[in-house]
Amino acid sequence: MKKRLRTNIMLYNKKTLKFISLLSKLGYLSYTLLRGKGNIKKYLMFTPFFFKSSSFYGSLSLISTPSRKYTVTLKALFILSRSLKSSFLILETSKGLLTHKDALKLRIGGFMLCLLS
């Protein structure tokens, strides 16, 4: 019996493409870029990874919203990284979208977007 993949299709822009490619780099999903009619609209088809009909990740929690942005300094990021264990904190920094581990390597802080656990 062939398994059906749970695919999703959405319009994308530069920011969503960066976010989806970061999730792909972390191993949470795979994606393919599609073109609409006349090359005007750009679509993104993505498939989250599943293992035995349950998702690979536990949860995705949104931290910052358009009305409320939470920033984290480098010192606070060192403290947070000890308690995150196998979770990933996604940050928007001056270098783009990064995980907290990459931000620690570059020694920068930024806006906290979401938490993947």
MOGI-V77108 format. One record per residue. N is the residue number from 1. RES is the residue in one letter. PHI is phi in degrees with one decimal (none if undefined). OMEGA is omega as a letter, one per 30 degrees, with the letter a starting at -180 (999 if undefined). Layout:
BEGIN
N:RES:PHI:OMEGA ; N:RES:PHI:OMEGA
END
This chain:
BEGIN
1:M:none:a ; 2:K:-82.3:a ; 3:K:-86.1:l ; 4:R:-85.6:l ; 5:L:-83.5:l ; 6:R:-89.6:a ; 7:T:-99.4:l ; 8:N:-129.4:l ; 9:I:-123.6:a ; 10:M:-149.6:l ; 11:L:-71.8:a ; 12:Y:-134.6:l ; 13:N:-128.2:a ; 14:K:-62.4:a ; 15:K:-67.9:l ; 16:T:-67.4:l ; 17:L:-65.7:l ; 18:K:-64.5:l ; 19:F:-66.0:l ; 20:I:-65.2:l ; 21:S:-68.4:l ; 22:L:-67.9:l ; 23:L:-63.9:l ; 24:S:-67.5:l ; 25:K:-63.1:l ; 26:L:-79.4:l ; 27:G:91.6:a ; 28:Y:-88.0:a ; 29:L:-159.7:l ; 30:S:-121.9:a ; 31:Y:-142.9:l ; 32:T:-138.8:l ; 33:L:-89.2:l ; 34:L:-123.5:l ; 35:R:-110.0:l ; 36:G:-81.2:a ; 37:K:-68.3:l ; 38:G:71.7:a ; 39:N:55.4:l ; 40:I:-87.2:a ; 41:K:-97.9:l ; 42:K:-109.1:a ; 43:Y:-115.4:l ; 44:L:-126.7:l ; 45:M:-109.1:a ; 46:F:-130.2:a ; 47:T:-131.4:l ; 48:P:-70.3:l ; 49:F:-81.3:l ; 50:F:-125.0:l ; 51:F:-128.9:a ; 52:K:53.0:l ; 53:S:63.0:l ; 54:S:-121.8:a ; 55:S:-68.9:a ; 56:F:-66.8:a ; 57:Y:-102.5:l ; 58:G:-79.7:a ; 59:S:-157.2:l ; 60:L:-125.5:a ; 61:S:-107.1:l ; 62:L:-78.3:a ; 63:I:-103.9:a ; 64:S:-92.2:l ; 65:T:-123.9:l ; 66:P:-59.7:a ; 67:S:-88.1:a ; 68:R:-140.1:l ; 69:K:-111.2:l ; 70:Y:-106.2:l ; 71:T:-104.3:l ; 72:V:-135.2:l ; 73:T:-86.0:a ; 74:L:-63.3:a ; 75:K:-63.8:l ; 76:A:-68.3:l ; 77:L:-67.0:l ; 78:F:-61.7:l ; 79:I:-68.3:l ; 80:L:-62.9:a ; 81:S:-64.1:l ; 82:R:-69.1:a ; 83:S:-92.3:a ; 84:L:-78.4:a ; 85:K:54.6:a ; 86:S:-93.4:l ; 87:S:-83.3:l ; 88:F:-122.2:l ; 89:L:-103.2:a ; 90:I:-94.4:a ; 91:L:-117.8:l ; 92:E:-102.2:a ; 93:T:-119.6:l ; 94:S:-69.2:l ; 95:K:-95.2:a ; 96:G:107.9:l ; 97:L:-79.8:a ; 98:L:-138.9:l ; 99:T:-80.8:a ; 100:H:-65.8:l ; 101:K:-68.4:l ; 102:D:-68.0:l ; 103:A:-66.0:l ; 104:L:-67.2:l ; 105:K:-64.4:l ; 106:L:-84.3:l ; 107:R:59.9:l ; 108:I:-134.6:l ; 109:G:-108.1:l ; 110:G:172.4:l ; 111:F:-85.0:l ; 112:M:-82.3:l ; 113:L:-95.9:a ; 114:C:-153.9:l ; 115:L:-122.2:l ; 116:L:-105.7:l ; 117:S:-132.3:999
END
